[in-house]
Amino acid sequence: MSQPGKPVPAGRILVIGIGNEYRGDDAVGLIVARRLTERSGLTIIVLEHNGDGAALMEAWQGVETVIVVDAVRSGAEPGTTHRLDASRQPLTGLTALPPEAFHGSTHAFSLVQAVELSRTLQQLPTHFIVYGIEGRNFDVGGGLSSEVAEAVPKVAERILREVSGPDM
């Protein structure tokens, strides 16, 4: 697993699992990252992250392909997986998720703001995919809800298929 501040080697894909393991379903990004760490080969670097926007921007600086996994709360059924191509459209708005969907960051500078600032500065990685897994419970303590836990292996498999595809 990669650590913040360490550069990602050229040609590698960076997968960032965002979350807080002490806030129920908010931990899903971390759990997917751990599953990918167990299953991945040498083609991807996996990073567990707390979601601080400035640190995220530093982590993906100079990387061509980034995949982020985070919990979302948009009103869809728990366990629903949203795949957003942030390199083609903003993360929030009419064709994506509402701005409040990425609720989890306790930092003033969130994933959405980091992506959009990177876009404005023309520093957004060429390929930038966000998997948002709809959560049910974000209370302190407890593990993943059953619906979110069921989504973990499916999202991990989807990411592994995606990174081994011809476009990556």
Backbone hydrogen bonds, N-H to C=O, Kabsch-Sander energy under -0.5 kcal/mol:
donor,donor_aa,acceptor,acceptor_aa,energy
2,S,46,V,-2.3
6,K,3,Q,-1.9
12,R,9,P,-1.9
13,I,43,T,-1.8
14,L,65,T,-2.4
15,V,13,I,-0.6
15,V,45,I,-3.1
16,I,14,L,-0.5
16,I,67,I,-2.9
17,G,15,V,-0.5
17,G,47,L,-2.7
18,I,16,I,-0.6
18,I,69,V,-3.1
19,G,49,H,-1.9
23,R,20,N,-1.8
24,G,141,G,-0.5
24,G,142,G,-0.6
25,D,137,N,-3.4
26,D,23,R,-2.2
27,A,24,G,-1.8
28,V,25,D,-1.9
29,G,18,I,-0.7
29,G,26,D,-0.5
30,L,27,A,-0.6
31,I,27,A,-2.1
32,V,28,V,-2.6
33,A,29,G,-2.1
34,R,30,L,-2.3
35,R,31,I,-2.1
36,L,32,V,-2.5
37,T,33,A,-2.3
38,E,34,R,-1.8
39,R,35,R,-1.4
40,S,36,L,-2.9
45,I,13,I,-3.3
47,L,15,V,-2.8
49,H,17,G,-2.8
53,G,109,F,-3.1
56,L,52,D,-2.2
57,M,53,G,-2.4
58,E,54,A,-1.7
59,A,55,A,-2.2
60,W,56,L,-2.2
61,Q,57,M,-0.6
61,Q,58,E,-0.7
63,V,60,W,-2.1
65,T,12,R,-0.6
66,V,127,H,-2.7
67,I,14,L,-2.6
68,V,129,I,-2.9
69,V,16,I,-2.8
70,D,131,Y,-2.4
72,V,133,I,-2.2
73,R,101,A,-2.0
79,G,134,E,-3.1
80,T,77,E,-2.2
82,H,80,T,-0.5
82,H,132,G,-3.1
84,L,82,H,-0.6
84,L,130,V,-3.0
86,A,84,L,-1.0
86,A,128,F,-1.6
87,S,128,F,-1.1
88,R,85,D,-1.7
89,Q,85,D,-1.5
93,G,97,L,-1.2
96,A,93,G,-0.8
97,L,91,L,-1.6
101,A,98,P,-2.3
102,F,99,P,-0.6
103,H,101,A,-1.8
110,S,108,A,-0.7
114,A,110,S,-2.5
115,V,111,L,-2.8
116,E,112,V,-2.4
117,L,113,Q,-2.5
118,S,114,A,-2.4
119,R,115,V,-2.3
120,T,116,E,-2.4
121,L,117,L,-2.5
122,Q,119,R,-1.4
123,Q,118,S,-3.6
124,L,118,S,-0.9
127,H,64,E,-2.8
128,F,126,T,-0.5
129,I,66,V,-2.6
130,V,84,L,-3.0
131,Y,68,V,-3.5
132,G,82,H,-2.7
132,G,130,V,-0.6
133,I,70,D,-2.5
133,I,131,Y,-0.6
134,E,80,T,-3.1
134,E,132,G,-0.6
135,G,72,V,-2.8
141,G,22,Y,-2.9
149,A,145,S,-2.7
150,E,146,S,-2.0
151,A,147,E,-0.9
152,V,148,V,-1.1
154,K,150,E,-0.6
155,V,151,A,-2.7
156,A,152,V,-2.5
157,E,153,P,-2.4
158,R,154,K,-2.2
159,I,155,V,-2.5
160,L,156,A,-2.4
161,R,157,E,-2.4
162,E,158,R,-2.4
163,V,159,I,-2.8
164,S,160,L,-0.9
165,G,162,E,-1.2
168,M,165,G,-1.0
